[in-house]
Amino acid sequence: MSTALQTDQPAIIPSQKIYYLDHIKVLLTVLVILHHSFITYGGPGGWYYRQPTTSEGALMPMTMFVSTNQSFFMGLFFLLSAYFVEPSLKRKGTKVYLLDRLKRLGIPLVFYSLILSPVLNFMVYHYGDHNPVTFMQFLSGYDGWIQFGVLWFVVALLLFTLLFVALYNLKLTGSRSITKLKAGPVLLFAAGLGLITFFVRLIFPVGWVLKPVGFQFGHFTQYIAMFTIGILARRGNLAEKLDFKLAKRFMWIAVGMLVILFPVLGIIQKVTHAPGTDFNGGWTLLGFLYSFYEQIIGVCIMVALTGISMYKWNKPSKFLATLSRNTFAVYIFHPLILIGLSLLLSTWMVDPVIKLAIVAPGAVIGSFLLAAVIVRIPGVNKVI
């Protein structure tokens, strides 16, 4: 990605409301719910409760959906979050900014770990695994009091932010910015991410989790890079300068990779008789190829989504503004709705794919409805 130096105004406040960034946040939140819904019924990954399908015809598109999401959606969350860090820090000052971050991120972490997480685990233990115990009996043997679940993202965001604030106050953040995107440098950047990801996954393959925070270092190369890109992009006011033609070009690159290269990776696995774990990391051909595939398609989707949205989705919408306001609450509480719905249908003797078709949209709608109520609670609305 091309960069330019800016020494006088390193963090420009946008000249107009950037509605499309809020709209993208809503889309990403919906994708998080769908992502975990697909994992529940057979997609690759870990989740509180799973009832996977055995249908080969369903597993392939489910795997494609989950892997494509994983390639970009959390990275884009980090980028969007970082985009607003430096201007807010400049406006509020270090002390007020840090207290605000600790309140808005720290309180949800404590709540999730000490209250919501035990409830979620009890639901699965009692209703999913059919253990006839009361909630108090379950708590008497419960040892997972530091368990952040889906809020691993909040832990990472808080750590990234604290590190940036420290560097900022030491005047070590520099003045570089991203003012324009060009195809060649973007693809080279994505390939570089792929190479670093491959080497990181030699030590920390996908699926390796740092407990209790829940970090999967196999994905953190992109997360760190996107947080950094978010800072630099804001300095260059990039959100108002994206190129529509470039975005469409990257959209077609992503589509081509998904339609052509994803099946090719599957064919290579079949031909070489390699286990599926080879994709996760290590000195394997599939681990090497997939690291590049994942990062390149992920970066392409991010550029395409933001660029096209800037031109096609940058209009005020009262409905989307309301949903955007509720996204953090949705992110925190969607496991409660998703797990509840999946447990409710757990004894229904149909293929899990049918359950997915019901639970996924139900979890999206239910999560946003619950969030709409939660953010209206006095005191809570000042945190989330």
C-alpha positions as CSV (number, residue, x, y, z in Angstrom):
1,M,0.0,0.0,0.0
2,S,1.4,3.4,-0.9
3,T,2.1,5.8,1.9
4,A,2.8,9.5,2.1
5,L,4.3,11.6,4.9
6,Q,2.1,14.0,6.8
7,T,3.7,16.1,9.5
8,D,1.3,18.9,10.2
9,Q,-2.1,17.2,10.6
10,P,-1.5,13.4,11.2
11,A,-5.2,12.7,12.0
12,I,-7.7,14.6,9.8
13,I,-11.3,14.6,10.9
14,P,-13.4,13.6,7.9
15,S,-15.2,16.5,6.2
16,Q,-18.5,14.6,6.1
17,K,-20.3,11.8,7.8
18,I,-19.0,8.4,6.5
19,Y,-22.2,6.5,6.7
20,Y,-20.9,3.4,4.9
21,L,-18.5,2.5,7.6
22,D,-21.4,2.2,10.1
23,H,-23.3,0.1,7.5
24,I,-20.3,-2.2,7.0
25,K,-20.1,-2.7,10.8
26,V,-23.7,-3.9,10.7
27,L,-22.9,-6.3,7.9
28,L,-19.8,-7.7,9.7
29,T,-21.8,-8.2,12.8
30,V,-24.4,-10.2,10.9
31,L,-21.6,-12.2,9.4
32,V,-20.2,-13.0,12.9
33,I,-23.6,-14.5,13.8
34,L,-23.9,-16.5,10.6
35,H,-20.3,-17.6,11.0
36,H,-20.9,-19.2,14.3
37,S,-24.2,-20.6,13.1
38,F,-22.4,-22.4,10.3
39,I,-19.8,-23.7,12.7
40,T,-22.6,-25.0,14.9
41,Y,-23.9,-27.2,12.1
42,G,-20.8,-28.4,10.4
43,G,-18.5,-25.6,9.3
44,P,-14.8,-25.8,10.5
45,G,-14.0,-24.2,13.8
46,G,-14.7,-24.3,17.5
47,W,-18.0,-23.2,19.2
48,Y,-19.8,-23.8,22.4
49,Y,-22.3,-26.3,21.0
50,R,-22.1,-28.2,17.7
51,Q,-24.4,-30.6,15.9
52,P,-22.6,-31.0,12.6
53,T,-24.2,-32.4,9.4
54,T,-22.7,-35.4,7.7
55,S,-23.9,-34.3,4.3
56,E,-20.9,-33.9,2.0
57,G,-22.9,-31.8,-0.3
58,A,-23.6,-29.3,2.5
59,L,-20.1,-29.4,4.1
60,M,-18.3,-27.9,1.1
61,P,-20.3,-24.7,0.8
62,M,-20.4,-24.4,4.6
63,T,-16.6,-24.7,4.7
64,M,-16.3,-22.2,1.9
65,F,-18.5,-19.7,3.7
66,V,-16.6,-20.0,7.0
67,S,-13.1,-19.8,5.4
68,T,-14.1,-16.8,3.3
69,N,-15.5,-15.0,6.4
70,Q,-12.4,-15.8,8.4
71,S,-10.2,-14.4,5.6
72,F,-11.5,-10.8,6.1
73,F,-14.2,-10.1,8.6
74,M,-12.3,-9.9,11.9
75,G,-9.4,-8.1,10.2
76,L,-11.8,-5.5,8.8
77,F,-13.3,-5.1,12.3
78,F,-9.8,-4.3,13.6
79,L,-9.2,-1.8,10.8
80,L,-12.5,0.0,11.3
81,S,-11.9,0.1,15.1
82,A,-8.4,1.6,14.6
83,Y,-9.7,4.2,12.1
84,F,-11.2,6.2,15.0
85,V,-8.5,5.7,17.6
86,E,-6.0,8.5,16.9
87,P,-8.6,11.4,16.4
88,S,-10.4,10.3,19.6
89,L,-7.2,10.2,21.5
90,K,-6.2,13.7,20.3
91,R,-9.6,15.1,21.1
92,K,-10.0,13.6,24.6
93,G,-6.4,13.4,25.8
94,T,-4.7,10.3,27.1
95,K,-6.2,10.1,30.6
96,V,-9.8,10.6,29.5
97,Y,-9.4,8.4,26.4
98,L,-7.9,5.5,28.4
99,L,-10.6,5.7,31.1
100,D,-13.2,5.6,28.4
101,R,-11.7,2.6,26.7
102,L,-11.3,0.7,30.0
103,K,-15.0,1.4,30.8
104,R,-16.4,0.5,27.4
105,L,-14.2,-2.5,26.8
106,G,-13.2,-3.6,30.3
107,I,-16.7,-3.8,31.8
108,P,-18.1,-6.0,29.0
109,L,-15.1,-8.3,29.5
110,V,-15.8,-8.7,33.2
111,F,-19.5,-9.2,32.6
112,Y,-19.0,-11.8,29.9
113,S,-16.4,-13.8,31.8
114,L,-18.1,-13.8,35.2
115,I,-21.8,-13.8,34.3
116,L,-22.6,-14.6,30.7
117,S,-19.9,-17.3,30.1
118,P,-21.0,-19.5,33.0
119,V,-24.6,-19.3,31.8
120,L,-23.6,-20.3,28.3
121,N,-21.5,-23.2,29.5
122,F,-24.3,-24.4,31.8
123,M,-26.8,-24.3,28.9
124,V,-24.6,-26.6,26.9
125,Y,-23.7,-28.8,29.8
126,H,-27.3,-29.2,31.0
127,Y,-29.4,-29.1,27.9
128,G,-26.9,-30.1,25.2
129,D,-24.9,-32.8,27.1
130,H,-28.0,-33.8,29.2
131,N,-26.4,-33.6,32.6
132,P,-29.1,-33.4,35.3
133,V,-27.6,-30.7,37.5
134,T,-28.9,-27.4,38.7
135,F,-27.2,-24.1,37.9
136,M,-25.8,-23.8,41.4
137,Q,-24.5,-27.4,41.3
138,F,-22.8,-26.6,38.0
139,L,-21.2,-23.5,39.5
140,S,-19.8,-25.4,42.4
141,G,-17.5,-27.3,40.1
142,Y,-17.0,-24.5,37.5
143,D,-13.4,-23.5,37.0
144,G,-13.7,-21.3,33.9
145,W,-14.1,-17.9,35.6
146,I,-11.6,-16.2,33.3
147,Q,-13.2,-17.1,29.9
148,F,-13.7,-14.3,27.3
149,G,-15.3,-16.4,24.5
150,V,-16.2,-14.2,21.5
151,L,-14.8,-11.2,23.4
152,W,-11.3,-12.3,22.6
153,F,-11.6,-9.5,20.0
154,V,-12.2,-6.9,22.7
155,V,-9.2,-8.2,24.7
156,A,-7.0,-7.9,21.6
157,L,-8.4,-4.5,20.7
158,L,-7.8,-3.2,24.2
159,L,-4.2,-4.4,24.1
160,F,-3.6,-3.0,20.6
161,T,-5.0,0.3,21.7
162,L,-3.0,0.5,24.9
163,L,0.2,-0.2,23.0
164,F,-0.6,2.5,20.5
165,V,-1.4,5.0,23.2
166,A,1.9,4.2,24.9
167,L,3.8,4.7,21.6
168,Y,1.9,7.8,20.9
169,N,2.8,9.4,24.2
170,L,6.4,8.4,23.6
171,K,6.2,10.1,20.2
172,L,7.1,6.8,18.5
173,T,4.0,6.5,16.2
174,G,5.6,8.5,13.4
175,S,3.6,10.5,10.8
176,R,3.2,8.1,7.9
177,S,-0.2,7.8,6.3
178,I,-2.0,6.0,3.6
179,T,-3.5,8.4,1.1
180,K,-4.1,6.2,-1.9
181,L,-4.4,2.5,-2.8
182,K,-2.8,1.0,-5.9
183,A,-3.4,-2.5,-7.1
184,G,0.3,-3.6,-7.2
185,P,1.3,-2.5,-3.8
186,V,-1.9,-3.8,-2.2
187,L,-1.4,-7.3,-3.7
188,L,2.3,-7.3,-2.7
189,F,1.2,-6.3,0.8
190,A,-1.3,-9.2,0.9
191,A,1.3,-11.7,-0.4
192,G,3.7,-10.4,2.4
193,L,0.9,-11.1,4.9
194,G,0.5,-14.6,3.5
195,L,4.3,-15.3,3.8
196,I,4.4,-14.1,7.4
197,T,1.2,-16.0,8.2
198,F,2.8,-19.2,6.9
199,F,5.8,-18.8,9.2
200,V,3.7,-17.9,12.2
201,R,1.6,-21.0,11.7
202,L,4.6,-23.2,11.8
203,I,4.6,-22.5,15.5
204,F,0.9,-21.6,16.1
205,P,-1.3,-23.5,13.7
206,V,-4.9,-22.5,13.2
207,G,-6.9,-24.0,16.1
208,W,-4.1,-23.4,18.7
209,V,-5.7,-21.1,21.3
210,L,-4.0,-19.1,24.0
211,K,-6.1,-19.6,27.1
212,P,-7.8,-17.9,28.8
213,V,-7.9,-15.0,26.4
214,G,-8.8,-17.0,23.4
215,F,-6.2,-15.7,21.0
216,Q,-5.4,-17.7,17.9
217,F,-2.0,-16.4,16.9
218,G,-2.4,-18.1,13.5
219,H,-4.7,-15.3,12.5
220,F,-3.0,-12.4,14.3
221,T,-0.7,-11.4,11.5
222,Q,-3.6,-10.0,9.7
223,Y,-5.2,-8.5,12.8
224,I,-2.1,-6.6,13.8
225,A,-1.6,-5.4,10.2
226,M,-5.2,-4.2,9.8
227,F,-5.1,-2.3,13.1
228,T,-2.0,-0.6,11.8
229,I,-3.5,0.1,8.4
230,G,-6.6,1.6,10.1
231,I,-4.4,4.2,11.9
232,L,-2.5,5.1,8.8
233,A,-5.6,5.2,6.6
234,R,-7.3,7.7,9.0
235,R,-4.3,10.0,8.8
236,G,-4.6,10.0,5.1
237,N,-8.4,10.4,5.3
238,L,-8.6,7.3,3.0
239,A,-12.2,6.5,3.7
240,E,-13.2,9.4,1.5
241,K,-10.7,8.7,-1.3
242,L,-11.3,5.1,-2.3
243,D,-11.4,4.3,-6.0
244,F,-14.5,2.6,-7.3
245,K,-12.8,1.0,-10.3
246,L,-10.1,-0.4,-8.2
247,A,-12.6,-1.8,-5.7
248,K,-14.5,-3.6,-8.5
249,R,-11.2,-5.0,-9.8
250,F,-10.5,-6.5,-6.4
251,M,-14.0,-7.8,-6.2
252,W,-13.5,-9.8,-9.4
253,I,-10.1,-11.0,-8.2
254,A,-11.8,-12.3,-5.0
255,V,-14.6,-13.9,-6.9
256,G,-12.1,-15.6,-9.2
257,M,-10.1,-16.9,-6.3
258,L,-13.2,-18.3,-4.6
259,V,-14.6,-20.0,-7.7
260,I,-11.3,-21.3,-9.1
261,L,-8.6,-21.5,-6.5
262,F,-10.7,-22.7,-3.5
263,P,-11.8,-25.9,-5.5
264,V,-8.2,-26.3,-6.7
265,L,-7.0,-26.4,-3.1
266,G,-9.6,-29.1,-2.5
267,I,-8.4,-31.1,-5.5
268,I,-4.7,-30.9,-4.3
269,Q,-5.8,-32.3,-1.0
270,K,-7.6,-35.2,-2.7
271,V,-4.8,-35.9,-5.0
272,T,-2.1,-35.8,-2.3
273,H,-4.3,-37.6,0.2
274,A,-3.4,-34.9,2.7
275,P,-5.3,-34.6,6.0
276,G,-7.5,-31.5,6.4
277,T,-5.2,-30.4,9.3
278,D,-2.5,-29.6,6.7
279,F,-4.4,-26.4,5.9
280,N,-3.9,-25.2,9.5
281,G,-0.1,-24.8,9.3
282,G,3.2,-26.6,9.4
283,W,5.7,-27.5,6.7
284,T,3.0,-28.6,4.3
285,L,2.1,-27.7,0.7
286,L,-1.5,-27.0,1.7
287,G,-0.4,-24.9,4.7
288,F,1.8,-22.8,2.4
289,L,-0.7,-22.3,-0.4
290,Y,-3.6,-21.6,2.0
291,S,-1.7,-19.0,3.9
292,F,-1.3,-17.0,0.7
293,Y,-4.8,-17.7,-0.6
294,E,-6.4,-16.6,2.7
295,Q,-4.6,-13.4,3.0
296,I,-4.8,-12.3,-0.6
297,I,-8.5,-13.0,-0.9
298,G,-9.1,-11.4,2.5
299,V,-7.4,-8.2,1.5
300,C,-9.2,-8.2,-1.9
301,I,-12.5,-8.5,-0.1
302,M,-11.7,-5.7,2.3
303,V,-10.7,-3.3,-0.5
304,A,-13.7,-4.3,-2.6
305,L,-16.2,-4.1,0.2
306,T,-15.1,-0.7,1.5
307,G,-14.5,0.8,-2.0
308,I,-17.9,-0.3,-3.4
309,S,-19.7,0.7,-0.2
310,M,-18.3,4.2,-0.3
311,Y,-19.9,4.8,-3.7
312,K,-23.1,2.6,-3.3
313,W,-23.9,2.6,0.4
314,N,-22.8,6.0,1.8
315,K,-26.3,7.4,2.4
316,P,-28.0,8.0,5.7
317,S,-30.5,5.4,6.9
318,K,-32.3,5.6,10.2
319,F,-32.8,1.9,10.3
320,L,-29.1,1.1,9.7
321,A,-28.1,3.8,12.1
322,T,-30.2,2.1,14.8
323,L,-28.7,-1.3,14.0
324,S,-25.2,0.2,14.0
325,R,-25.8,1.6,17.4
326,N,-26.7,-1.8,18.7
327,T,-23.9,-3.9,17.1
328,F,-21.6,-4.1,20.1
329,A,-24.5,-5.4,22.2
330,V,-25.3,-7.9,19.4
331,Y,-21.7,-9.0,19.4
332,I,-21.7,-9.6,23.2
333,F,-25.0,-11.3,23.5
334,H,-25.5,-13.2,20.2
335,P,-24.0,-16.5,21.7
336,L,-26.9,-16.5,24.1
337,I,-29.5,-16.4,21.3
338,L,-27.7,-18.7,19.0
339,I,-27.0,-21.4,21.6
340,G,-30.5,-21.1,22.9
341,L,-32.0,-21.6,19.5
342,S,-29.7,-24.5,18.6
343,L,-30.4,-26.3,21.9
344,L,-34.1,-25.7,21.4
345,L,-34.0,-27.6,18.1
346,S,-31.4,-30.1,19.2
347,T,-33.8,-33.0,19.5
348,W,-35.6,-32.3,16.2
349,M,-34.8,-35.4,14.0
350,V,-33.9,-33.6,10.8
351,D,-30.6,-33.0,8.9
352,P,-28.7,-30.2,10.7
353,V,-28.7,-28.2,7.5
354,I,-32.4,-27.7,7.9
355,K,-31.8,-26.5,11.4
356,L,-29.2,-24.1,10.1
357,A,-31.7,-22.6,7.7
358,I,-33.9,-21.8,10.7
359,V,-31.4,-21.0,13.4
360,A,-29.1,-18.7,11.4
361,P,-31.7,-16.0,10.5
362,G,-33.4,-16.5,13.8
363,A,-30.2,-15.8,15.7
364,V,-29.6,-12.7,13.6
365,I,-33.1,-11.3,14.2
366,G,-33.2,-12.4,17.9
367,S,-29.7,-10.9,18.6
368,F,-30.6,-7.5,17.2
369,L,-34.0,-7.5,19.0
370,L,-32.3,-8.4,22.4
371,A,-29.6,-5.8,21.8
372,A,-32.3,-3.1,21.1
373,V,-33.7,-3.7,24.6
374,I,-30.3,-3.9,26.3
375,V,-28.9,-0.6,25.0
376,R,-32.0,1.1,26.5
377,I,-31.2,0.0,30.0
378,P,-30.0,3.1,32.0
379,G,-26.3,2.9,32.8
380,V,-25.8,0.0,30.4
381,N,-26.3,2.4,27.4
382,K,-23.3,4.4,28.6
383,V,-21.0,1.4,28.3
384,I,-22.3,-0.4,25.2
